[in-house]
Amino acid sequence: MERCVTALVQPGAALDGVRPVNIARDLPGIARLIEVCFGDRLDRAGQSAIAEMRALGRSGALVRVLALLFRNLPGWQHGFVCERAGHIVGNVGAQAADNGPDTWLMANVAVHPDYRRRNIASDLMRAALGQAQRSGAVRAMLQVDEDNTAALAMYARLGFHKLTVRTLWERRPTPDLPRRALLPDGIELRHAQPGHWPLEKMLLQTLRAEGITWTAPMQVDTLRPTLGRSLQNLFDGRGEERWLALQGSEPAGWFYIARALGGPDQLRIVARPQWAAQLYPALLTAALARLGRRAWVLSLEHPAGDGDDLWISHNFRAVRTLRWLGLNFSAAR
């Protein structure tokens, strides 16, 4: 059952050594801490974020100006750190999700190994959740490694509940393209046009109620095809495709491709349970054919245990399995 939390930290409450991030001076220390805690699990995006932190940390006061000008700088600008003897020994990033201020994301909850089991992570989370509540959030979300039992227990104590468990898969570039698998009888694959959006939305809300992407959870409308989105993709050097598998006028499956300038590319696949065994191979091989012989790594995020053998047979390897957790704040604040 979902739990509601009314007040995790009262405004002005003091927590031992916990304070808001000072982005003009803390970024190098946060980068070091994250490397110590997660270095063996950082993917390309994580490594890039570390490099960005260090570069911005060297810019001094300039990063303050950037934070004022650009609301969507990475989440550490709204986070908290725990400092002991002048060193950052704990950190949590916090920021409103891409789809709006109702949902806040918590990320990079890290405590130096020498300072663990002192309630630092709990104090950091309470501070960040309190900030989210005071900013008008109605829910908070985070990701945690499925095998991190200590963290899962802590988040349960704070009131978080499981939303989904997903595995991140990666496929290295390969010159070989797989043979296209056949679609089931009575199903056709069509390139999604703006007029198909209601069908896409219905399918995604039914099968991915927790959302499609981590940065914009709980809201499939972030994928809605609009002129603004097309212009933003053009500016970013990003290409998107969405394809619908239709049984008559009813959506049976869907896949989404995002080509990034310099990679990695992204792939999402969705199919109704009764069609999944037949549709997954057809959707996957159609997507790989659309991508062709791209030079970039292909990333696939998918519910854990669903289609694993298929992904492996097409040269994907599992990178991480993450549990998505959610916490609903009470309407009474």
C-alpha positions as CSV (number, residue, x, y, z in Angstrom):
1,M,0.0,0.0,0.0
2,E,1.3,3.5,-0.8
3,R,2.2,5.6,2.1
4,C,1.8,9.4,2.4
5,V,4.2,11.5,4.3
6,T,3.1,14.9,5.8
7,A,6.3,16.3,7.2
8,L,9.8,14.7,7.0
9,V,11.8,17.8,8.1
10,Q,10.4,21.0,9.6
11,P,11.7,24.2,8.0
12,G,14.8,25.3,9.8
13,A,15.4,21.9,11.4
14,A,19.1,21.2,12.0
15,L,20.7,18.0,10.9
16,D,24.2,17.1,11.9
17,G,26.6,18.5,9.2
18,V,23.9,18.6,6.5
19,R,23.5,21.7,4.4
20,P,22.4,22.8,1.0
21,V,24.8,22.3,-1.9
22,N,27.0,25.4,-2.6
23,I,27.5,24.8,-6.3
24,A,30.3,27.4,-6.5
25,R,32.6,25.3,-4.3
26,D,31.1,21.8,-3.7
27,L,31.1,20.2,-7.1
28,P,34.7,18.8,-7.1
29,G,34.0,17.2,-3.7
30,I,30.7,15.7,-4.8
31,A,32.4,14.4,-8.0
32,R,35.1,12.7,-5.8
33,L,32.5,11.2,-3.5
34,I,30.4,9.8,-6.3
35,E,33.5,8.2,-7.9
36,V,34.4,6.6,-4.6
37,C,30.9,5.3,-4.0
38,F,29.8,4.4,-7.6
39,G,33.0,4.3,-9.7
40,D,32.6,0.7,-10.7
41,R,29.0,1.2,-11.8
42,L,29.1,4.6,-13.6
43,D,27.8,4.3,-17.1
44,R,28.8,6.8,-19.9
45,A,26.2,9.3,-18.8
46,G,27.5,9.1,-15.2
47,Q,31.1,9.6,-16.3
48,S,30.0,12.5,-18.4
49,A,28.2,14.1,-15.4
50,I,31.3,13.7,-13.3
51,A,33.4,15.4,-15.9
52,E,30.8,18.2,-16.2
53,M,30.8,18.7,-12.4
54,R,34.6,19.1,-12.4
55,A,34.5,21.5,-15.3
56,L,31.9,23.6,-13.7
57,G,33.6,23.4,-10.4
58,R,36.7,25.0,-11.9
59,S,34.5,27.9,-13.2
60,G,33.9,29.3,-9.7
61,A,31.3,32.0,-9.5
62,L,30.3,31.4,-13.2
63,V,28.3,28.3,-12.2
64,R,26.1,30.5,-9.9
65,V,25.2,32.6,-13.0
66,L,24.4,29.4,-15.0
67,A,22.2,28.1,-12.2
68,L,20.2,31.3,-12.3
69,L,19.9,31.3,-16.1
70,F,19.1,27.7,-16.6
71,R,16.5,26.0,-14.4
72,N,17.4,22.5,-15.6
73,L,21.0,22.3,-14.7
74,P,21.8,18.9,-13.2
75,G,20.1,18.1,-10.0
76,W,23.0,18.7,-7.6
77,Q,22.3,22.4,-7.6
78,H,19.2,21.7,-5.4
79,G,20.7,18.9,-3.4
80,F,22.3,18.6,0.0
81,V,25.7,17.5,1.3
82,C,27.0,16.3,4.6
83,E,30.3,17.9,5.6
84,R,32.7,16.7,8.3
85,A,36.1,18.3,9.1
86,G,35.9,20.3,5.9
87,H,35.3,17.3,3.6
88,I,32.1,16.3,1.8
89,V,31.2,12.8,3.1
90,G,27.6,12.6,1.9
91,N,25.5,13.9,-0.9
92,V,22.0,13.7,-2.4
93,G,20.9,15.4,-5.7
94,A,17.4,16.7,-5.9
95,Q,15.5,18.4,-8.6
96,A,12.0,18.7,-10.2
97,A,11.5,16.2,-13.0
98,D,11.4,17.3,-16.6
99,N,7.7,17.0,-16.7
100,G,7.1,19.6,-14.0
101,P,7.4,20.5,-10.3
102,D,4.8,18.0,-9.0
103,T,7.5,15.2,-9.1
104,W,11.0,15.6,-7.6
105,L,13.8,13.2,-8.4
106,M,16.4,12.1,-5.8
107,A,19.7,11.0,-7.2
108,N,23.3,10.1,-6.3
109,V,22.6,9.3,-2.7
110,A,26.1,8.7,-1.6
111,V,28.0,8.3,1.8
112,H,31.7,7.8,2.0
113,P,32.5,4.2,3.2
114,D,34.3,5.6,6.3
115,Y,31.1,7.4,7.4
116,R,28.4,4.8,6.8
117,R,26.0,3.5,9.4
118,R,25.7,6.9,11.1
119,N,22.3,7.9,9.6
120,I,23.9,10.3,7.2
121,A,22.0,9.0,4.2
122,S,18.7,9.3,6.1
123,D,19.5,12.8,7.2
124,L,20.3,13.8,3.6
125,M,17.1,12.3,2.3
126,R,15.0,14.0,4.9
127,A,16.5,17.3,4.0
128,A,16.0,16.8,0.3
129,L,12.4,15.5,0.7
130,G,11.6,18.5,3.0
131,Q,12.9,20.8,0.3
132,A,10.8,19.1,-2.3
133,Q,7.7,19.4,-0.1
134,R,8.3,23.1,0.5
135,S,8.7,23.6,-3.3
136,G,5.2,22.2,-3.9
137,A,6.0,18.6,-4.9
138,V,3.3,16.0,-4.4
139,R,5.6,13.0,-4.9
140,A,9.3,12.0,-4.9
141,M,11.0,9.3,-6.9
142,L,14.4,7.6,-7.0
143,Q,16.3,4.7,-8.4
144,V,18.3,2.2,-6.4
145,D,20.2,-0.9,-7.4
146,E,18.0,-3.9,-6.9
147,D,20.6,-5.7,-4.9
148,N,21.3,-2.8,-2.5
149,T,19.3,-4.3,0.5
150,A,20.5,-1.7,3.0
151,A,19.4,1.2,0.9
152,L,16.1,-0.4,0.1
153,A,15.4,-0.9,3.8
154,M,16.2,2.8,4.5
155,Y,13.9,4.0,1.7
156,A,11.1,1.8,3.0
157,R,11.5,3.4,6.5
158,L,11.2,6.8,4.8
159,G,7.9,5.7,3.2
160,F,8.9,4.8,-0.4
161,H,7.1,2.0,-2.3
162,K,8.1,0.1,-5.4
163,L,6.9,1.3,-8.8
164,T,8.8,-1.0,-11.1
165,V,12.1,-2.8,-11.6
166,R,14.0,-2.2,-14.9
167,T,17.2,-3.5,-16.4
168,L,19.5,-1.3,-18.4
169,W,20.9,-3.2,-21.4
170,E,23.7,-2.1,-23.8
171,R,24.5,-3.3,-27.3
172,R,27.9,-2.5,-28.8
173,P,28.2,-1.4,-32.5
174,T,28.3,-4.4,-34.8
175,P,28.5,-4.6,-38.6
176,D,25.9,-7.4,-38.7
177,L,22.2,-6.6,-39.0
178,P,19.8,-9.3,-37.8
179,R,17.2,-10.9,-40.1
180,R,13.9,-9.2,-39.7
181,A,11.4,-11.3,-37.6
182,L,7.9,-11.6,-39.0
183,L,5.0,-9.8,-37.4
184,P,2.1,-11.9,-36.1
185,D,-0.8,-12.4,-38.6
186,G,-3.3,-9.5,-38.5
187,I,-0.8,-7.0,-37.1
188,E,0.9,-4.2,-39.2
189,L,3.7,-1.9,-38.2
190,R,3.2,1.8,-39.0
191,H,5.4,4.8,-38.5
192,A,3.6,6.8,-35.8
193,Q,2.3,10.2,-37.0
194,P,1.0,13.0,-34.8
195,G,-2.6,11.7,-35.4
196,H,-1.6,8.4,-33.8
197,W,-0.7,10.1,-30.5
198,P,-3.9,9.2,-28.7
199,L,-3.3,5.5,-29.5
200,E,0.3,5.7,-28.3
201,K,-0.7,7.5,-25.1
202,M,-3.4,4.9,-24.3
203,L,-0.9,2.0,-24.8
204,L,1.8,3.6,-22.8
205,Q,-0.4,4.7,-19.9
206,T,-1.7,1.2,-19.7
207,L,1.6,-0.7,-19.8
208,R,4.1,1.9,-18.5
209,A,2.1,3.8,-15.8
210,E,5.3,4.7,-14.0
211,G,6.6,6.5,-17.1
212,I,8.9,5.8,-20.0
213,T,12.0,7.8,-19.0
214,W,13.6,8.4,-15.6
215,T,13.9,12.1,-16.0
216,A,10.2,12.6,-16.8
217,P,8.4,9.8,-14.8
218,M,4.7,9.4,-14.4
219,Q,4.0,11.4,-17.6
220,V,4.0,9.9,-21.1
221,D,2.9,13.3,-22.5
222,T,6.6,14.3,-22.5
223,L,6.8,12.2,-25.7
224,R,3.9,14.0,-27.4
225,P,4.9,15.1,-31.0
226,T,4.9,18.9,-31.1
227,L,6.5,21.6,-33.2
228,G,8.5,22.7,-30.2
229,R,9.8,19.2,-29.6
230,S,10.8,18.9,-33.2
231,L,12.7,22.2,-33.1
232,Q,14.4,21.2,-29.8
233,N,15.5,17.9,-31.4
234,L,16.9,19.7,-34.4
235,F,18.8,22.1,-32.1
236,D,20.2,19.2,-30.1
237,G,21.1,17.1,-33.1
238,R,18.7,14.4,-31.9
239,G,16.5,12.2,-34.0
240,E,13.4,10.4,-32.8
241,E,11.1,7.7,-34.3
242,R,8.0,6.1,-32.9
243,W,6.4,3.0,-34.5
244,L,3.1,1.4,-33.7
245,A,2.1,-2.2,-34.1
246,L,-1.6,-2.1,-34.9
247,Q,-4.2,-4.9,-34.8
248,G,-6.8,-3.2,-36.9
249,S,-7.3,0.1,-35.1
250,E,-6.0,-1.2,-31.7
251,P,-2.4,-0.7,-30.6
252,A,-0.7,-4.0,-29.8
253,G,2.9,-2.8,-29.5
254,W,5.2,0.2,-29.9
255,F,8.9,1.0,-30.2
256,Y,10.8,4.3,-29.8
257,I,14.2,5.2,-31.1
258,A,16.3,8.2,-30.1
259,R,19.4,8.9,-32.1
260,A,21.9,11.1,-30.2
261,L,24.6,13.2,-31.7
262,G,27.7,11.3,-30.5
263,G,25.6,8.6,-28.9
264,P,24.5,6.6,-27.0
265,D,21.3,5.8,-28.9
266,Q,18.2,4.7,-27.0
267,L,15.5,2.1,-27.6
268,R,12.2,1.5,-25.8
269,I,9.9,-1.5,-26.7
270,V,6.4,-2.0,-25.4
271,A,3.9,-4.8,-26.2
272,R,0.7,-6.0,-24.7
273,P,1.3,-9.2,-22.7
274,Q,-0.7,-11.4,-25.0
275,W,1.4,-10.3,-27.9
276,A,4.8,-9.9,-26.3
277,A,6.4,-13.2,-27.2
278,Q,5.6,-12.7,-30.9
279,L,5.9,-9.0,-31.1
280,Y,9.2,-8.4,-29.2
281,P,11.4,-10.1,-31.9
282,A,9.6,-8.2,-34.7
283,L,9.8,-4.9,-33.0
284,L,13.4,-5.4,-31.9
285,T,14.7,-6.4,-35.4
286,A,12.7,-3.6,-37.0
287,A,14.3,-1.1,-34.7
288,L,17.8,-2.5,-35.3
289,A,17.2,-2.2,-39.0
290,R,16.1,1.4,-38.7
291,L,19.3,2.2,-36.7
292,G,21.5,0.4,-39.2
293,R,25.2,0.3,-38.7
294,R,25.4,3.2,-36.2
295,A,28.8,3.7,-34.5
296,W,27.3,4.3,-31.1
297,V,26.3,2.1,-28.2
298,L,22.5,1.3,-28.1
299,S,20.8,1.5,-24.7
300,L,17.7,-0.4,-23.9
301,E,15.8,0.0,-20.6
302,H,13.1,-2.7,-20.0
303,P,11.2,-4.3,-17.2
304,A,13.5,-6.8,-15.5
305,G,13.0,-10.5,-16.5
306,D,10.8,-9.6,-19.5
307,G,12.5,-10.7,-22.8
308,D,15.9,-11.2,-21.3
309,D,16.8,-14.1,-23.6
310,L,15.8,-12.1,-26.7
311,W,18.0,-9.2,-25.8
312,I,21.0,-11.5,-25.0
313,S,20.5,-13.3,-28.3
314,H,20.9,-10.0,-30.1
315,N,24.2,-9.0,-28.4
316,F,22.8,-6.9,-25.6
317,R,24.4,-7.2,-22.2
318,A,22.8,-6.3,-18.8
319,V,24.5,-3.3,-17.2
320,R,22.3,-2.6,-14.1
321,T,19.0,-3.5,-12.6
322,L,17.3,-0.7,-10.8
323,R,14.2,-0.5,-8.7
324,W,12.1,2.7,-9.1
325,L,10.7,3.9,-5.8
326,G,8.0,6.5,-5.2
327,L,6.8,8.4,-2.2
328,N,3.5,10.4,-2.1
329,F,3.4,13.5,0.1
330,S,0.1,14.2,1.8
331,A,-1.9,17.0,0.3
332,A,-1.9,18.6,3.8
333,R,1.4,20.4,4.3
